[in-house]
Amino acid sequence: MPTVLWTGRLSWPTRLLADAGNALAWITGSARDTATMKQRMKLGYEGACSDHVSRYDDLGREHYTRIATALLEGVDLRSRQVLDVGGGTGVLSLLALERGAARVVCGDQSLYMLHRCRAKAAAAGHNADRVAVQLLDAERLPFADNSFQAVLSSMLLGLVPDQARVVAEMARVVQPGGAVALSTHGPELYWQASDAMFRAVPKRYVLGYRLEFWPRDEAAVAGLLSRAGLVEVRTRRITWQDEFPGGGEAYDFFAATSSSWWFSKLPRDRIADCSQRLRDYFERKAVKRITADIILARGRKPE
């Protein structure tokens, strides 16, 4: 089951507010309805809640490329058959090909994101023999045991309710001796933007809503890999701050790279007004810095 209380950093008044709502969500059962939680996330990345995700690559390419580059450091992909779980628009998949992978399957729950991946792969000169796209649920991968020589995932784990199941599935489908490598959300990721969002969003729409976000520290992520049967588990944490010209630009980045999936809780006719309210708050409070906090982890499946 997902963690009830907030697992990342927030200012203490905001944490009290968030955890009060999270506790109510648990009492009412909505925090245990993981199928609905996953559906809200899917809607966000399909662009069904707002059009923010349409700028995912435009505003987030540098951010996600930096993470993908760090993730692949020391991972040998030469001539490997690779699965990218939660691959989105293919940032990691295409980088894996540059690093020598023979073929990559980019899997995601969002058809919109996969269409973007396919278009980017074609523009880079890759056909389906090099990059295949696959609609999938990361908690139930549609592949046989030992199907891939390496399994990767970038910035997915903190957005799924059953993180142990996802890592176990990644370990299941990698061949003995193969690598599982992932990046995920550290405790301070986007905390300034999350704090501002909690403060500014109209509370009547999100009362008793446990936001689908579960960041973890290095020890927790290492434990997930070890319990999935992986060995030689290694983790490291990287952090930096992105600074934007103003709060509006910071909000645009936050909204695009997260897809603003929480807008699925709002009436459709209120989303545009709420988004503008949030953007105005970022500008008024000069929320111009956003922390990136990334946990990198990898392990090997025993032979």
N, C-alpha and C positions, 0 to 999 in steps of 0.2 A: 504493500500500500504506500501511497505517497506520503511524505512528511506533512504533518498538519501545520506546524508553525513555520514561519519564514526562515529560510536557511542562509540567506545572504545578509549583506550589510544594509542597514537603513539608519537614519537618525532615530533616537530613542522615541520621540513622540509618534513618528510615523510607524515604527515597529509595533508600538502598542495598538495603534489603529489597525494595522494590517493583521496582527495576530488575533485581535478581537473578531474581525471579520472571518479569519480562517477558522477560529474555534466555532463560530456560528455555522460556518459551512460544514464542519464535521458533524455538529449536532443535528443539522437538518438532512445530512446525508449527501449533499452535493459534492463534498470533497472526496467521497468514496465512489462516486459515479465516474469512474475513470473513462468509460466509453464516451460519455458526453464531454469530458475534459479533452480527450484526444480529438473529438470532432470539432470542438472550438478552435483548437490549434490548426487543424486541417483547413478550416474555413478561412482563417487568417492568411495562410500561405497560398490559398487559392485566390485571394483577392476578393472574397465574398463579403468581407466586413468593411473594407475601405480600399482605396486605390494606392495606399502607401507602398505595398509590396512591388508595384510596378517600377519603383525606383531602387529596388534591392541591389541590383548590380551597379547602377549609376552612382549611388552614394556609399555602397558597402564593399565594392570590389577590392579596394586597397586594404581595408580592414580584414576581410576574409582571406585574401591572398597572403597577408602577413601571418595569419594563424596557420593556414595550410602549409606554408613554407616551413614554419617551426615544427609542425606536426611530422613532416616527412624527413626531418634531419635524422640521419643515421638509419633510416628504413630503406632496405634494399628492395626495390621493385623491379629490377631489370628482368625482362622477359616473363614477368609474373602475370597471372590472371587475378584481377583485383576486384573486390566489391567495395563500393563507397555507400555506406548506410546513412540515409538522410542527406544525400548529396546535393539537394537543391538545384541550383542553376549550373552546377558542374565545376565550381572553382577548384575543388580538390581533385576531382576526376581528371580534369584537363592537365593539372599540374602533375598528377601521377603519370600521365602519358609522357610528359616532358622528361620525367625522371626515369623513363625506360620501361614502364609497364607495357605488356603486350596487348592487353585488352582490359577495359574497365566497364563494369556494370554500375551505373549510377542509379541508386534506388531511393525513392522518396514517396511520401504519401500524397504529395501535391502534383496533380497533372500540370498545373500552370508552371510550376518550377521545372518540371521535367521537359516541357515544351521549350522553355528557355535554354535548358542544357543542350537539347538536341540541336537547336538553332546555332548555339555558340560552337558546338562541336563541328557542325557542317561548315561554318565560317572559317574554322581553323583547319579544314581539310580532312576531317576524320569522318569515316562512314560508320555504319552500325557494327562492322567487324572490329572496330577499335573502341567505340563508345556505344554501349547499349543502355537504354533507359528502362526502368522497371518500377511500376507502381507497387508499393509494398508497405506493410506495417512492420516497423522495426522490432516489435515484440514477438512477431511471428514471421520470420523470414521465409519466403517461399522457395527455398533451395534445400537440396539434400545435404546431408552431413559431408564435410570435407570437400566442398565444391570449389573453393578458391585458395590460392596460394598466399594471399594477403587480404585482410579485411580492415577497412579504414572507416572513420566517422569523424566529422568535424562539426562541433557545436550543435549536436543533437541531444546529448544525454540529459542535459538540464531541462529539457522540454518534454520529457516523457515520464509518465507516472511510475512505471515499473522499470527502474534503471537496471536492476539486477537481471531481469529477464532479457533486456536488450544486449547486455554484455555477454550473457550466457549464449544467446543466439549467435552473436558474432563469433564466439569461441567454437560453437558447434559447426559452423559452415566453413571455417578455415581448416586447411589440411594440417596434419601433424607436422610440426617444424615450422609452420607458417606464423607470420606476425599478425597481431591485432594491435592497431594503434588508433588512438582517439584524442580529440581535444574536447573540452567541455567548459562550462561556465563556473568560474571561481566565485568565492563569496562576495567579492567587491565589484563584480562585473556590472557595469551600467548603474551603479548604485545611486549616483546623483540624479540620473534621469528617472529611475524607478521611484525615488523619494519624491521628486517633483510630481510625477504622475499620480501617486497615491494622494498627495495633498490637493491636487487641482481637479481630479475627476469628480463628477457629481456623485455623491455617496449613495443617493437613492437607487442608482442603477446597479451598484456593485456591492451592496450590503449583503454579507453572507456569501461572498464569492471568493473562493480560494484560487488566486491566480496560478495558472499552470506554469510554474517556474520553480525549479529545485536545484540551485547551485550547490556544489560540493567542494570540500577541500581536498588536498592531495591524499591524505590518509584514507578518506572515504572512497575516493576513486581507485586507489591501489587495492583496497579491500574488495571492491567489486570485481576487479580483474583476477585477483587471487582466488576468490570463491568460485569464479567461473572455470577454474582449473588451469589457468595460465601460469607460466613460470617465468623467471627472469624479469619480473615486473619492475618497471622503472617509471618514475613520475618526475615532473618538474613544473614549476609555476612561472609564468611570465606576466608581467604587468606593465602597462604604460597608460598615459592619459592623452586622449585626443582633445585638442582645443579648437573651437570653432569661432568664426568671426562674431557670432551673436547667438543668443538663445534660440532664435528661430531656426537657424541652421543646425544647431544641436538637436532640436526636436525633430527636424526632418530626417536626420541620420538615425535617431532612435526609432522613429516610427517606421522608416523603410526597412531597416535591418531586422527589426522584431516583427514586422508585418502588422503590428497593432491588433493582434488577434483578440485582445480583451474587448474590443469594440463589438464583438459578437453578443455581449451582454446588454448592449444598448439598443433601444428602438432604432430602426433604420433611419427614421427621419430626424434623429437626434445626433447621429454620428458626426456629420460635418460640423455642427455647432460645437460639439464636445471637443473635436480635434482642434478647432480654432481656439477654444478656451485653453486647452493644454498648451498650444503653441504660444499664446499670449502670456501664459504664466511663465514659461521658459524665458521669454524675452524680458518680462517685467522683473524676474528674479535673477536675471543674468546667469542662467544655467548654461555655461559655455564650455565646461570641461566634463568629459565623460570618461570614466575609468574602464580600461580593458583589463580583465583579470582572467587568465586562461590557464586551465589545468591540462597538461599534456601527459599522456600515459601510454605505455605499450608493454606488451608481453608476448610470449611465445607459447604455442600449443605443444605440449610434450610429444615426442615421437614414440 
